């Protein structure tokens, strides 16, 4: 295992990853930070990360929806994304309480 430091929303996070995956994880961290920065500072840290996750999940959903399926029809992930959004919202509410 290897540790990577990510700067997201003006804070530093250390995460573990597989050896050789450091650059990939840092790139993912930069993507998250871009979304957090675009959201702005009107929300607390948990909400910023929640919204960033939802925006990235929506980006992924749209990309999968418009990608040409290799074989057959692409599965519909909307129910799973909605369940994830609900769970993230409950987590954010718990942290705010």
ZINOR-V254177 format. One line per field, one symbol per residue. psi: psi as a letter, one per 30 degrees, with the letter a starting at -180 (. if undefined). burial: b if it has 24 or more other C-alpha atoms within 12 Angstrom, else e. A space follows every 10 residues. Layout:
# ZINOR-V254177
psi->???
burial->???
This chain:
# ZINOR-V254177
psi->llkkkkjkhg lkkklklkkf geeeeeeeee eeeeeeeeea gflleeeeee eeeeeeeeee eeeeefkkke kakkljgeee eeeeeeeeee eeeeff.
burial->eeebebebbe eeeeeeeeee eeeebbebbe bbbbbbeeee eeeeebbbbb bbbbbbbeee eeeeeeeeee eeeeeeeeee eeeebeebee eeeeeee
